[in-house]
Amino acid sequence: MGKKKQAGEYNDFLDGEKLRDNAEVRTSMQATSTRPEISPPPGRQGRRGGKKHGKGGGGSKRPPLTHFLCLPLVTDSSRPQLERGLNKLKGDLESNSLVPRKAVRPLGTLHLTLGVMSLDETRLEDAKRYLQDLDLHILLRDISIQIIAEKAAEDGTIAENLNAAAMPDTDGLTINLAALVPMQSPQKTSILYASPQDATQRLLPFALALKTHFTEHGFLLDDGRALRLHATIINTIYAKPGGKRGRSGKVSHTLHRTEDKVSPPQRDSRQSGNAKASDSDKDDTQPETCQGHGPDANSWMRFDASELIAKYKDFVWAQDVRIESVQICSMGAKKVWSGGGEGEGEVLDERYEVVCEKGIFE
């Protein structure tokens, strides 16, 4: 990975350079508060969906994903709210048999992904040091000031007349998680997610600034898509039924259809890039290393989520979720067992291994 991408010339928000560095970020963040989705900088590695890259159509396969950058959502106050919401959803799914309960993501896996990584040990250590060196509080503060300045300009307010009461709390960033939004077409989707709502309009610019920094330094893969902040609630790729191998080595599945709302398995999901994930039922986190996520996700099952989306249109999964840190996590959620050890007792939850974490307000 280190050979493919080179660190760009970009400021680091280190002590002594905070105000000067963040001035550049403020310039680049203009108009972000009014856009629901913002495209990251032009990439150097091509789109995520490509299987190969290089001159003349040749080249090697896309490197395996190893880590991701994210904003965690599970806190002491949000956990019981999220748990109640997920239990309600599971009950609804049992009553209508729309999708298997297993498609509902475990509570401990909920987060907002900023980007994915393909790092060896050396580059991982570089990424960890880079995160620890970022002054996240100053970054958020400068974004807050920029948004207030833009609002004042729109309203014709003189900057000197702005008072402390008009400023958002730069020592806090709280959001709500609401609704169920389809990643693809509502009538044929494999993913539904909760949408983060931020009245101060700072979350998206803050997330985009982080993604920009880590992409420019070669830590994040640039998929060329707009940054869509989402907390995945349902993903059918995790509910793949067991199958039998044919002579070709591919897995065949028997699909349970409910009122023709479920689409048959797509052959693409068992081809090349997804072959490894499709051939394994031992680890439900395997799809995260392939094409199981995003608007172009391949899954064995797509379904008509129109009624479910309408039912949860105004549903709030959690209120006042405080965004407190930025994390680098390993791909593949790990099961949490009641007995403590691997395979001991019952599975209580699943969580991603946090390899590095930096508090925003440290």
C-alpha positions as CSV (number, residue, x, y, z in Angstrom):
1,M,0.0,0.0,0.0
2,G,2.8,2.3,0.9
3,K,4.3,1.9,-2.6
4,K,1.1,2.8,-4.4
5,K,0.2,6.0,-2.6
6,Q,2.5,8.8,-1.6
7,A,1.8,11.3,1.2
8,G,0.5,14.6,-0.1
9,E,1.8,18.0,0.9
10,Y,-0.9,18.8,3.5
11,N,-0.9,20.6,6.9
12,D,-1.2,18.5,10.1
13,F,-2.9,20.8,12.7
14,L,0.1,20.4,15.0
15,D,0.8,22.8,17.9
16,G,2.1,26.1,16.6
17,E,0.5,25.7,13.2
18,K,-3.2,25.2,14.2
19,L,-4.7,28.5,13.1
20,R,-2.7,28.8,9.9
21,D,-3.4,25.2,8.9
22,N,-7.1,25.4,9.7
23,A,-7.5,28.5,7.7
24,E,-6.9,26.3,4.6
25,V,-9.5,23.9,5.8
26,R,-12.0,26.7,6.3
27,T,-11.4,27.8,2.8
28,S,-12.0,24.3,1.4
29,M,-15.1,23.8,3.5
30,Q,-17.1,26.7,2.2
31,A,-20.7,25.7,1.2
32,T,-20.4,22.3,2.8
33,S,-23.2,23.1,5.3
34,T,-25.7,23.3,2.5
35,R,-24.8,20.1,0.7
36,P,-26.1,16.7,1.8
37,E,-23.2,14.9,0.2
38,I,-19.7,16.1,-0.5
39,S,-17.3,14.5,-2.9
40,P,-13.8,13.8,-1.5
41,P,-10.7,15.0,-3.4
42,P,-9.8,13.4,-6.7
43,G,-8.3,10.0,-6.0
44,R,-5.1,8.3,-7.2
45,Q,-6.3,4.8,-7.0
46,G,-9.5,4.7,-9.0
47,R,-12.9,3.6,-8.0
48,R,-13.5,1.1,-5.3
49,G,-15.5,-1.1,-7.5
50,G,-12.7,-1.8,-10.0
51,K,-11.1,-5.2,-9.8
52,K,-8.0,-4.2,-11.6
53,H,-6.1,-1.1,-12.3
54,G,-3.0,-0.1,-14.2
55,K,-1.9,0.8,-17.6
56,G,-3.4,-0.9,-20.6
57,G,-6.1,-2.6,-18.6
58,G,-3.6,-4.8,-16.8
59,G,-2.3,-4.6,-13.3
60,S,-2.9,-6.4,-10.1
61,K,-6.1,-7.0,-8.1
62,R,-7.3,-4.4,-5.7
63,P,-5.5,-4.8,-2.4
64,P,-7.4,-6.3,0.5
65,L,-9.1,-4.0,3.0
66,T,-7.5,-4.1,6.5
67,H,-8.8,-1.2,8.5
68,F,-11.3,1.7,8.4
69,L,-11.5,5.2,9.9
70,C,-14.7,6.0,11.8
71,L,-16.7,8.0,14.3
72,P,-18.0,5.6,17.1
73,L,-21.7,5.9,18.0
74,V,-22.1,3.5,21.0
75,T,-21.8,5.4,24.3
76,D,-23.2,4.9,27.8
77,S,-26.2,7.1,26.9
78,S,-26.8,5.9,23.4
79,R,-26.4,2.1,24.1
80,P,-29.8,1.6,25.8
81,Q,-31.6,3.7,23.2
82,L,-30.0,1.8,20.3
83,E,-30.7,-1.5,21.9
84,R,-34.4,-0.7,22.3
85,G,-34.6,0.4,18.6
86,L,-32.8,-2.8,17.3
87,N,-35.1,-5.0,19.4
88,K,-38.1,-3.3,18.0
89,L,-36.9,-3.8,14.4
90,K,-36.1,-7.4,15.0
91,G,-39.7,-7.9,16.3
92,D,-41.1,-6.3,13.2
93,L,-39.0,-8.4,10.9
94,E,-40.1,-11.6,12.7
95,S,-43.8,-10.6,12.1
96,N,-43.4,-9.9,8.4
97,S,-40.6,-12.2,7.4
98,L,-39.2,-9.5,5.1
99,V,-35.6,-10.3,5.8
100,P,-33.8,-12.6,8.3
101,R,-33.1,-11.2,11.8
102,K,-29.5,-12.0,11.1
103,A,-29.4,-9.1,8.7
104,V,-29.8,-6.6,11.5
105,R,-26.3,-5.5,12.6
106,P,-25.2,-6.0,16.2
107,L,-25.3,-3.0,18.5
108,G,-21.5,-2.9,19.0
109,T,-20.8,-2.5,15.3
110,L,-22.7,0.8,14.8
111,H,-20.4,3.6,13.7
112,L,-20.0,6.3,10.9
113,T,-17.4,5.2,8.4
114,L,-15.2,7.9,7.0
115,G,-13.1,5.6,4.7
116,V,-11.4,2.3,4.3
117,M,-7.7,1.4,4.4
118,S,-5.4,-1.2,3.0
119,L,-2.3,-1.0,5.2
120,D,0.7,-3.1,6.1
121,E,2.1,-2.9,9.6
122,T,4.5,0.0,8.8
123,R,1.8,2.1,7.2
124,L,-0.6,1.3,10.0
125,E,1.8,2.7,12.5
126,D,2.2,5.8,10.4
127,A,-1.6,6.2,10.3
128,K,-1.8,5.8,14.1
129,R,0.8,8.4,14.7
130,Y,-0.9,10.8,12.2
131,L,-4.2,10.5,14.0
132,Q,-2.6,11.1,17.4
133,D,-0.9,14.2,16.1
134,L,-4.1,15.8,14.8
135,D,-5.7,18.4,17.0
136,L,-9.3,17.4,16.5
137,H,-10.6,20.0,18.9
138,I,-9.1,22.9,16.9
139,L,-10.3,21.3,13.7
140,L,-13.9,21.2,15.0
141,R,-13.6,24.7,16.5
142,D,-12.5,26.2,13.2
143,I,-15.3,24.5,11.3
144,S,-17.7,25.8,13.9
145,I,-16.5,29.4,13.4
146,Q,-16.6,29.0,9.6
147,I,-20.2,27.9,9.7
148,I,-21.2,30.8,11.9
149,A,-19.4,33.2,9.7
150,E,-21.2,31.9,6.6
151,K,-24.6,32.1,8.4
152,A,-23.8,35.6,9.4
153,A,-22.9,36.6,5.9
154,E,-26.2,35.1,4.6
155,D,-28.2,37.0,7.2
156,G,-26.3,40.2,6.8
157,T,-25.1,40.1,10.4
158,I,-22.0,42.1,11.2
159,A,-19.3,39.8,12.6
160,E,-18.7,42.1,15.6
161,N,-22.3,41.7,16.6
162,L,-22.0,37.9,17.0
163,N,-22.1,36.9,20.7
164,A,-21.3,33.7,22.5
165,A,-24.9,32.6,22.6
166,A,-24.9,32.4,18.8
167,M,-21.9,30.1,18.7
168,P,-22.3,26.3,18.7
169,D,-20.8,24.5,21.6
170,T,-17.2,23.9,20.3
171,D,-16.7,21.5,23.2
172,G,-19.4,19.2,22.1
173,L,-20.8,17.6,19.0
174,T,-24.1,15.7,19.5
175,I,-26.3,14.2,16.9
176,N,-29.5,12.2,16.5
177,L,-29.8,8.9,14.6
178,A,-33.1,8.6,12.8
179,A,-35.2,6.8,10.1
180,L,-34.2,3.9,7.8
181,V,-32.7,5.0,4.5
182,P,-32.0,2.6,1.6
183,M,-28.5,2.5,0.2
184,Q,-29.9,1.5,-3.2
185,S,-33.4,1.7,-4.7
186,P,-36.1,1.4,-2.0
187,Q,-37.7,-1.3,-4.1
188,K,-34.5,-3.3,-4.4
189,T,-32.0,-2.7,-1.7
190,S,-29.7,-4.9,0.5
191,I,-28.8,-2.1,3.0
192,L,-30.8,0.2,5.2
193,Y,-29.1,2.7,7.5
194,A,-29.9,5.2,10.1
195,S,-29.2,8.8,9.1
196,P,-27.2,11.1,11.4
197,Q,-29.0,14.4,12.0
198,D,-26.9,17.5,13.2
199,A,-28.7,20.7,13.8
200,T,-25.4,22.6,13.9
201,Q,-24.4,21.3,10.4
202,R,-20.8,20.6,11.6
203,L,-20.7,16.8,11.5
204,L,-20.4,16.5,7.7
205,P,-17.7,19.2,7.3
206,F,-15.8,17.7,10.2
207,A,-16.0,14.2,8.8
208,L,-15.0,15.4,5.3
209,A,-12.0,17.3,6.7
210,L,-10.8,14.1,8.4
211,K,-11.3,12.0,5.2
212,T,-9.5,14.6,3.2
213,H,-6.5,14.6,5.5
214,F,-6.2,10.8,5.6
215,T,-6.7,10.4,1.9
216,E,-4.2,13.1,1.0
217,H,-1.6,11.2,3.2
218,G,-2.4,7.9,1.5
219,F,-4.0,6.2,4.4
220,L,-7.5,6.0,3.0
221,L,-8.5,4.5,-0.4
222,D,-10.3,6.9,-2.5
223,D,-13.4,5.3,-4.1
224,G,-14.4,8.5,-5.9
225,R,-17.8,8.7,-4.3
226,A,-19.5,11.3,-2.2
227,L,-19.1,10.9,1.6
228,R,-22.4,9.5,2.8
229,L,-22.4,9.3,6.6
230,H,-24.5,6.4,7.7
231,A,-25.0,3.9,10.5
232,T,-25.8,0.5,8.9
233,I,-28.8,-1.1,10.5
234,I,-29.7,-3.9,8.0
235,N,-27.3,-5.5,5.5
236,T,-28.6,-8.8,4.0
237,I,-25.1,-9.9,3.1
238,Y,-24.7,-11.0,6.7
239,A,-27.8,-13.2,6.5
240,K,-26.6,-15.4,3.7
241,P,-28.1,-18.9,4.1
242,G,-26.0,-22.1,4.0
243,G,-25.3,-23.6,0.7
244,K,-23.7,-26.5,-1.1
245,R,-20.8,-26.4,-3.4
246,G,-21.2,-27.6,-6.9
247,R,-18.5,-29.0,-9.2
248,S,-17.5,-25.5,-10.1
249,G,-16.7,-24.7,-6.5
250,K,-19.4,-22.0,-6.3
251,V,-22.0,-21.9,-3.6
252,S,-25.6,-22.5,-4.5
253,H,-28.4,-21.1,-2.3
254,T,-32.1,-21.9,-1.8
255,L,-33.9,-18.5,-1.6
256,H,-37.0,-18.1,0.5
257,R,-39.3,-15.7,-1.4
258,T,-41.9,-13.5,0.4
259,E,-44.6,-12.2,-1.9
260,D,-42.0,-11.7,-4.7
261,K,-40.3,-8.9,-2.7
262,V,-37.0,-10.7,-2.6
263,S,-34.7,-10.7,-5.6
264,P,-32.9,-13.9,-6.5
265,P,-29.2,-14.2,-5.7
266,Q,-27.0,-12.2,-8.1
267,R,-24.3,-14.1,-9.9
268,D,-22.0,-11.2,-9.5
269,S,-21.8,-11.9,-5.7
270,R,-20.2,-15.2,-6.4
271,Q,-17.7,-14.0,-8.9
272,S,-14.0,-13.2,-8.4
273,G,-13.9,-10.3,-5.9
274,N,-16.6,-11.9,-3.7
275,A,-15.7,-15.5,-4.1
276,K,-13.8,-15.7,-0.9
277,A,-16.5,-14.1,1.2
278,S,-19.3,-16.2,-0.5
279,D,-17.5,-19.4,0.2
280,S,-17.2,-18.9,3.9
281,D,-20.0,-19.2,6.5
282,K,-17.7,-19.2,9.4
283,D,-17.2,-15.5,9.8
284,D,-20.1,-13.1,9.0
285,T,-17.7,-10.2,8.9
286,Q,-16.0,-11.5,5.8
287,P,-18.2,-9.4,3.4
288,E,-16.5,-6.3,4.7
289,T,-13.3,-7.2,2.9
290,C,-15.2,-7.4,-0.5
291,Q,-18.1,-5.7,-2.2
292,G,-20.8,-6.0,0.4
293,H,-21.2,-2.3,1.2
294,G,-22.1,0.9,-0.4
295,P,-24.5,1.8,-3.2
296,D,-22.9,-0.7,-5.6
297,A,-22.9,-3.5,-3.0
298,N,-23.4,-7.1,-4.2
299,S,-25.6,-9.3,-2.0
300,W,-27.3,-12.6,-2.3
301,M,-30.6,-10.8,-1.5
302,R,-32.2,-7.5,-2.3
303,F,-35.7,-6.7,-1.1
304,D,-38.5,-4.2,-1.3
305,A,-38.1,-2.0,1.8
306,S,-40.7,0.5,0.9
307,E,-43.1,-0.4,3.7
308,L,-40.3,-0.6,6.3
309,I,-38.9,2.7,5.3
310,A,-42.3,4.4,5.6
311,K,-42.9,2.8,9.0
312,Y,-39.5,4.1,10.4
313,K,-39.6,7.4,8.6
314,D,-39.9,9.4,11.8
315,F,-38.3,6.8,14.1
316,V,-35.4,8.0,16.3
317,W,-32.9,5.4,17.1
318,A,-30.9,7.5,19.6
319,Q,-31.0,11.2,20.7
320,D,-28.1,13.4,21.7
321,V,-25.4,10.9,20.7
322,R,-22.1,12.6,21.6
323,I,-19.4,12.2,19.1
324,E,-16.3,12.1,21.3
325,S,-13.5,10.4,19.3
326,V,-12.1,9.2,16.0
327,Q,-11.0,5.6,15.7
328,I,-9.0,3.4,13.4
329,C,-10.5,-0.1,13.5
330,S,-9.6,-3.5,12.1
331,M,-11.9,-5.0,9.5
332,G,-14.1,-7.8,10.7
333,A,-16.2,-7.5,13.8
334,K,-15.3,-9.9,16.6
335,K,-17.9,-11.8,18.6
336,V,-18.3,-11.0,22.3
337,W,-19.0,-14.2,24.2
338,S,-20.8,-14.5,27.6
339,G,-18.1,-16.8,28.9
340,G,-15.3,-14.3,28.1
341,G,-13.3,-16.6,25.9
342,E,-13.6,-17.4,22.2
343,G,-16.6,-19.8,21.7
344,E,-17.5,-19.8,25.4
345,G,-21.2,-19.4,26.2
346,E,-23.5,-17.3,24.0
347,V,-22.7,-14.5,21.6
348,L,-23.7,-11.3,23.4
349,D,-22.6,-8.7,20.8
350,E,-20.0,-8.0,18.1
351,R,-17.4,-5.3,18.1
352,Y,-14.6,-4.0,15.9
353,E,-11.1,-4.0,17.3
354,V,-10.0,-0.5,17.9
355,V,-6.3,-0.2,17.0
356,C,-6.1,3.6,17.6
357,E,-8.4,6.2,19.1
358,K,-8.0,9.9,19.6
359,G,-10.4,12.0,21.7
360,I,-11.8,15.1,20.0
361,F,-11.7,17.2,23.1
362,E,-8.4,16.0,24.6
